[in-house]
């Protein structure tokens, strides 16, 4: 990418897209194109076609998506499948038609089979059944990966994909029903502290293990991939370390200063038993995460309080 290139960030107001925006500005890029969902409905084929024809971007970061935690994924199954398919189909196809030099598609670690060997290697894709609670979202993301690969195979497009682990940080979603586990914990423990609650209820047994990556570390990795990686296989992005949901809850409670009890509800779903990414491919490009989990939670909590 050259400083003068036109770069389109789809989903610039989301957590990932806003981190990409900050990174590009910090690197001196100024010709950045962004549109809100009110200005451009990415599910609408005609609107997306007109937008690409008018702006002719050189590079595209496809970070726009309908996202949410286990409750949202399981409740809005049709929306998660339809909206994400339409968004990525329109952007990928128009990027091909208008000659975009390179597109970077953001997937998700939920693409992997529920019982795939750990740590998750890229080669495990489509080797088993998905976790049922987020299957529609995972299928949409798998379709995005395969679409990028197919357009590369048939048309020679330089479209690449990255699969981030669980992300958190600035501009996260703290909605009580629709957020992911870490931001949900930040809100829960903050409110419990303010309201002097004796205990906090947590879904599941607390035993599943999860990996987390601060979103600014993701932006650094994505910038590197856009500049240096031009191969067909997608790449995992993660911290390379995981911890149990119970340990995560204890860490968040400690950062926030909540000293009450944790009550786990084993009647609620746990989701996938473990999700740890093999990040050897991105490490080989010279990237390593800089922000530890505890540091990241401190930064995320400050952002939560500010906003």
ChimeraX attribute file (.defattr): number of C-alpha atoms within 10 A of each C-alpha:
attribute: neighborCount
match mode: 1-to-1
recipient: residues
	/A:1	15
	/A:2	10
	/A:3	13
	/A:4	12
	/A:5	14
	/A:6	19
	/A:7	27
	/A:8	23
	/A:9	23
	/A:10	27
	/A:11	23
	/A:12	23
	/A:13	18
	/A:14	19
	/A:15	20
	/A:16	30
	/A:17	23
	/A:18	22
	/A:19	23
	/A:20	25
	/A:21	24
	/A:22	14
	/A:23	18
	/A:24	19
	/A:25	13
	/A:26	10
	/A:27	11
	/A:28	11
	/A:29	18
	/A:30	15
	/A:31	15
	/A:32	18
	/A:33	15
	/A:34	17
	/A:35	16
	/A:36	12
	/A:37	14
	/A:38	7
	/A:39	9
	/A:40	15
	/A:41	14
	/A:42	27
	/A:43	19
	/A:44	13
	/A:45	17
	/A:46	11
	/A:47	15
	/A:48	20
	/A:49	18
	/A:50	12
	/A:51	16
	/A:52	18
	/A:53	14
	/A:54	10
	/A:55	13
	/A:56	16
	/A:57	23
	/A:58	19
	/A:59	22
	/A:60	24
	/A:61	24
	/A:62	23
	/A:63	23
	/A:64	23
	/A:65	23
	/A:66	18
	/A:67	16
	/A:68	20
	/A:69	20
	/A:70	18
	/A:71	16
	/A:72	19
	/A:73	24
	/A:74	17
	/A:75	13
	/A:76	15
	/A:77	15
	/A:78	12
	/A:79	15
	/A:80	24
	/A:81	20
	/A:82	15
	/A:83	18
	/A:84	24
	/A:85	22
	/A:86	16
	/A:87	24
	/A:88	27
	/A:89	20
	/A:90	18
	/A:91	24
	/A:92	22
	/A:93	16
	/A:94	20
	/A:95	25
	/A:96	20
	/A:97	12
	/A:98	16
	/A:99	15
	/A:100	21
	/A:101	15
	/A:102	22
	/A:103	24
	/A:104	23
	/A:105	25
	/A:106	23
	/A:107	26
	/A:108	19
	/A:109	22
	/A:110	22
	/A:111	25
	/A:112	26
	/A:113	22
	/A:114	19
	/A:115	16
	/A:116	19
	/A:117	13
	/A:118	12
	/A:119	15
	/A:120	20
	/A:121	18
	/A:122	19
	/A:123	10
	/A:124	14
	/A:125	15
	/A:126	13
	/A:127	12
	/A:128	12
	/A:129	14
	/A:130	21
	/A:131	18
	/A:132	14
	/A:133	20
	/A:134	25
	/A:135	21
	/A:136	23
	/A:137	30
	/A:138	25
	/A:139	18
	/A:140	24
	/A:141	26
	/A:142	19
	/A:143	18
	/A:144	22
	/A:145	24
	/A:146	15
	/A:147	17
	/A:148	26
	/A:149	22
	/A:150	15
	/A:151	16
	/A:152	17
	/A:153	12
	/A:154	8
	/A:155	10
	/A:156	11
	/A:157	21
	/A:158	21
	/A:159	28
	/A:160	23
	/A:161	29
	/A:162	22
	/A:163	22
	/A:164	24
	/A:165	24
	/A:166	22
	/A:167	24
	/A:168	25
	/A:169	25
	/A:170	21
	/A:171	18
	/A:172	21
	/A:173	21
	/A:174	18
	/A:175	13
	/A:176	14
	/A:177	12
	/A:178	18
	/A:179	21
	/A:180	22
	/A:181	21
	/A:182	24
	/A:183	24
	/A:184	19
	/A:185	23
	/A:186	22
	/A:187	21
	/A:188	20
	/A:189	29
	/A:190	21
	/A:191	14
	/A:192	18
	/A:193	19
	/A:194	9
	/A:195	9
	/A:196	13
	/A:197	14
	/A:198	12
	/A:199	15
	/A:200	19
	/A:201	12
	/A:202	19
	/A:203	15
	/A:204	18
	/A:205	17
	/A:206	19
	/A:207	15
	/A:208	17
	/A:209	19
	/A:210	21
	/A:211	22
	/A:212	24
	/A:213	24
	/A:214	27
	/A:215	26
	/A:216	24
	/A:217	21
	/A:218	25
	/A:219	20
	/A:220	18
	/A:221	24
	/A:222	26
	/A:223	18
	/A:224	15
	/A:225	20
	/A:226	19
	/A:227	12
	/A:228	11
	/A:229	18
	/A:230	14
	/A:231	14
	/A:232	17
	/A:233	15
	/A:234	24
	/A:235	22
	/A:236	24
	/A:237	29
	/A:238	28
	/A:239	26
	/A:240	19
	/A:241	16
	/A:242	20
	/A:243	16
	/A:244	17
	/A:245	22
	/A:246	18
	/A:247	15
	/A:248	22
	/A:249	20
	/A:250	18
	/A:251	16
	/A:252	24
	/A:253	23
	/A:254	13
	/A:255	16
	/A:256	19
	/A:257	12
	/A:258	22
	/A:259	16
	/A:260	15
	/A:261	13
	/A:262	17
	/A:263	15
	/A:264	16
	/A:265	14
	/A:266	12
	/A:267	9
	/A:268	11
	/A:269	13
	/A:270	19
	/A:271	14
	/A:272	20
	/A:273	13
	/A:274	22
	/A:275	27
	/A:276	23
	/A:277	25
	/A:278	20
	/A:279	21
	/A:280	16
	/A:281	15
	/A:282	20
	/A:283	15
	/A:284	9
	/A:285	13
	/A:286	9
	/A:287	19
	/A:288	19
	/A:289	17
	/A:290	14
	/A:291	16
	/A:292	12
	/A:293	20
	/A:294	14
	/A:295	12
	/A:296	20
	/A:297	22
	/A:298	16
	/A:299	16
	/A:300	22
	/A:301	20
	/A:302	14
	/A:303	14
	/A:304	19
	/A:305	9
	/A:306	7
	/A:307	8
